[in-house]
Amino acid sequence: MDTMYWEDNTLFLLDQTKLPIEVKYVKLKTYEEVAEAIVSMKVRGAPAIGAAAAYGMVLGVMGYRNDQNLEVYLKNVYETLKNTRPTAVNLFWALDRMWKKYLEVKNQTFEEIANALLNEANSIFYEDIELNKKIGAYGLEVVPENASILTHCNAGALATAGYGTALGVVRAAFEAGKLRKVFADETRPLLQGARLTAFELLEDGIDVTLICDNMAGYVMSLGLVDLVVVGADRVTANGDVANKIGTYSLAILAKEHGIPFYVAAPYSTIDLNLTSGQDIPIEERNPDEVRKIGDRLIAPPRVKVFNPAFDVTPAKYITGIITDRGIVRPPYKENIKKLFGGK
Ligand SMILES: CSC[C@H]1O[C@H](OP(=O)(O)O)[C@H](O)[C@@H]1O
């Protein structure tokens, strides 16, 4: 199942807010529609957000009406897409890559510019699938035989252009016959684990058991988890990791139980501009996401809510970072620079 695909100058996007009940693709023909899809999380997951934004830049160019300076107009498209969500660095990495491509071809004909940007968006999309398969291949090294893996949120094909990062490791282990089962945290408040990871793994015939987030510690204490593998929205130069809210707690639980805790991420999620996780902007979302499950109110409507969508796991809790260029282990600052310094 594709997270998105491009056809007839249209971005067809799987509306993930409808999953797992309904598999529905929305047709996006403007950059504003792409921006709305990112904000409302019809598309979500760091690499998927980046790819969608890249296609948003293409739709922006195709919507140009020659009524103003093209560069001024396109910069506005870039800023609109950039301002959708603040934490996943892949969004900014993809937009900057598209802008760089525009600057390379800006003196060519309009049609050549549009084609160049579409080619770049396609490159971002298809490259991501290859990056994830490399992550899966490297990740095999850390998966024991007959492994039980616990994961959080959804860092699968639905969070990327395909195959997944954390679930890329799960898929590679499954394909290699090393996987016994997966425990999937439901991941309140938006339930990406229950709605997306459970759906995705069942579709692939992978043994998955859904648990509430507050059950993870007990499941670990029963000796049912061999390792934890999660995704990332941003990895800083010292190895700190921003990921879905609840990841930090999981990392501390894993440390307490002596369970290896791995983060899976492509190079496009590494942000060398930030020295530590303290610098990562953490998105706070609509309080009703916590007060409700879907449309059903589960708390007093007037109750105050704090709804950070991500947290930061300090590098000291991370056993290794599984990337498309190999597994990065401590000392992270030195080893991340060695592997990604030239990006
Ligand atoms: C492979 S990146 C997936 C990453 O993105 C998710 O956040 P969201 O669903 O809010 O976009 C979560 O942090 C996942 O680990």
The ligand as an SDF file (V2000), in Angstrom:
LIG
                    3D

 15 15  0  0  0  0  0  0  0  0999 V2000
   10.0140    7.1040   10.2100 C   0  0  0  0  0  0  0  0  0  0  0  0
    9.6280    8.5670   10.9930 S   0  0  0  0  0  0  0  0  0  0  0  0
    8.2680    8.1110   11.9480 C   0  0  0  0  0  0  0  0  0  0  0  0
    8.0820    8.9840   13.1370 C   0  0  0  0  0  0  0  0  0  0  0  0
    7.1200   10.0310   12.8710 O   0  0  0  0  0  0  0  0  0  0  0  0
    6.0650    9.8650   13.7940 C   0  0  0  0  0  0  0  0  0  0  0  0
    5.4830   11.0530   14.1950 O   0  0  0  0  0  0  0  0  0  0  0  0
    4.0890   11.5400   13.5170 P   0  0  0  0  0  0  0  0  0  0  0  0
    3.2120   10.3220   13.3740 O   0  0  0  0  0  0  0  0  0  0  0  0
    3.5560   12.5730   14.5050 O   0  0  0  0  0  0  0  0  0  0  0  0
    4.4730   12.1670   12.2000 O   0  0  0  0  0  0  0  0  0  0  0  0
    6.7270    9.1770   14.9640 C   0  0  0  0  0  0  0  0  0  0  0  0
    7.5230   10.0630   15.7020 O   0  0  0  0  0  0  0  0  0  0  0  0
    7.5400    8.1560   14.2460 C   0  0  0  0  0  0  0  0  0  0  0  0
    8.5510    7.5180   14.9540 O   0  0  0  0  0  0  0  0  0  0  0  0
  1  2  1  0
  2  3  1  0
  3  4  1  0
  4  5  1  0
  4 14  1  0
  5  6  1  0
  6  7  1  0
  6 12  1  0
  7  8  1  0
  8  9  2  0
  8 10  1  0
  8 11  1  0
 12 13  1  0
 12 14  1  0
 14 15  1  0
M  END
$$$$
